[in-house]
Amino acid sequence: MSLSARAGLVAFRCRLHLLLALGLRRAALAETARRLACCPEDAHALATRSHLLATDGAWAAALPLQEQLLRLRPADAVAWFNLGYLHDRLDQWSAAEAAFRRATELSPTLDRAWYGLGLSLIAQSRLEEALSPLRRSTELQPMSPHAWYQLARVHAQRGETEQARAIIEHLRRFEPRVAAQLTGETGLVPGQA
């Protein structure tokens, strides 16, 4: 990279960070558009623009940027996770599943990718297959209630009430509100047959 190209990149990133620090999201979006017009392979600009659009709920607009980023960085597990998230938000479950699977292959400890994979399988009514990624997510983040919640719901939907009750009891120790919510949703009370 030439010195002038490097200076342009540094200036872009400084402007972008300043705009974001000041809460000027629209200006930051405009800045990323300008950067991508002259440097369409700027991974930082692609990732930032995709993120800003996604957080604004413009998932369909963020999707091609994320796909372009992955053409530049095919081994980026977080970018694969973000692609899966966008597909999930667009109710494109099989595409979400594929992206989350790729993220877990590249980074087996990326708990949120395991969780996303579980959710995409649930959305496709593949409950038995969802158990393994949800369990893996709970192993990686044992104090996060999200995967535990989904795991209990899947067990309850499959008629595996003892497993669901055990998870509700486990959640009661560190997330009593989530445990109470599950009890209300499933009608399962720990300790009762």
N, C-alpha and C positions, 0 to 999 in steps of 0.2 A: 504494500500500500504506500503510495507516494506521501510525502510530507503534507501537501495541501489537502489530499483526501483524508488523511488522519486528522488534520486540523478541523476540517469540515465535520467529521464524525464527532469529535470532541465538542465542538460548538453546538451541534444538534443535540447531543445528550445533555449538555448543560442547560440549554434553553428548555428542553423537554422536562427535565427535573425541576427547574424553577417554576414552570407553568403548573406542573402537578402539585408542587409544594404550596403554591398560591391558590390551589383549588380551581384553576382555570382549565377544566376538562375539554371544553369546546376548542379552546386555543391549542391545547395539546393534541387533540385529534387533527386539527388543521396542520399543525407542525409535522405530525407523522405523515399526513397525506403529501405535504411538500417534499419531505425526505424520500418517500417511496416513489414519487414522480421522477426524481433524479437518480435514486439508488434503490431500484426495486428488490435488490437482494440484501438489503440491510435487515438482518435478523432481529436486531433490537427494535427497530421501527415496526416491523411486522408483528412481533410479539406484543409490543405496547399498544399498537392500534387495535389488534384483535382483543386484547384484554379490556381496553376502554369501551369498545363496542359491546363486548359481552356483558360487562357490568352495567351498561345502559339498556340491556335486554335486546340488543340488535344481534341476536345469535346468527341469523342467516347471513348478515353482512360480515360477521367475524369469521365465519367458516372458511371462505376461500383464502383469507389471510393466514389462518392456521395451517391450511393444507400447503400453502406456498412456503411457510416456515419449515414444515416437515420435509419438503423437497430439498431444502438447504441443510437441514439438520435431522436426518432420518433416525439417528440414534438418541434423540433427546426425549427421555421418558416423560418429562413434565409437559412437553409440547404434545405428546401423544395423549396424556391425561386430559389436557385442555381440549384437544380435538374430541375426545370421548364426551367431555362435559357438554360441548356445543351440540354434538349429535343427540345427546340425552335431552337437552333443552328443546330440541326440535322434534322430539319423539321419534327419532331414527334409531331404534333400539339395536338392530343388528350391527349398524355402523358404529354405534357407541360401544357395543360389546367388543368388536374387533379392535378399536382404538385402545380401550382399557386393557385388553389382553396384551397388546403390544407394549403398553406402558409397564405392565407387570413383568413381562419377559425382560425388558431392558433394566428395570429397577425392581427386583423382587421385594424390596422393603418399602415401596411407595404405598402406604396404607390406603390412601384415598383412591388409588387406582383399583385396589382390590374391592373397596366399598362400591365404587362406580360399576365395576364388573358385576358385583352381586345385584345391584339395583337394575342394571340393564337386563339381567337374566330374569329377575322378578317381573319386570315389565313385559317380558315375552312369555310369562307363565311357565318358566322353566325353574320351578321352585327347588327341585332336588339339586340341580346344578348350582343354584345360588348359594347353597349351604357352605361349600368349600371356600369360595372367595370371602364370604362374610366372616367365617371362622378365622381366616387368615388376617382379615382386617382387625378383628378383636385381639388376635395375638400381637399384632404390631402396635395397636393403640388400646390397651386393655382398660383404660379409664375414660375412653370416649364412648358415650352412650349410643351413638348413631348406629353402628354396626350391630351392637347388642340388641337394640330395638328391632331392627329389621330381621335379625336372626330369630328372635322370639316370635315375630309375626309369621315368618315362614314356617317355623315349627308348628305354630297354632293352626295355620292354614292346612298343613299336611296332617293334622290330627295328632301330632306328637305333643300331647299336652304336658307330659312330665318334663320334657326338655324345655318347653316354653315356660313352665312354672319355675324351673331351676334358674333360668335366665332372669325372670322377673325378680326372684329372690336375690340373685346376684346384684341386679341393678338397684334394688332397694337399699343396699349398703352404701352406695355412693351417688346415686341419682334417684332419690325417692319419688320425685315428680314424674320422671319417665316411667318408673315402675308402676306408679298409680295410673298413669295414662294407659299403659299396656293392660293392666288389670281391667280398667274400664272398657277398653276396646275388645278384649278377648273374653272377658268374663272369667278368666283364670285367676284364682287366688292361691298364692304359694301355701303349701302345707295342707291343701284340701284335695281330695281325690275326685 
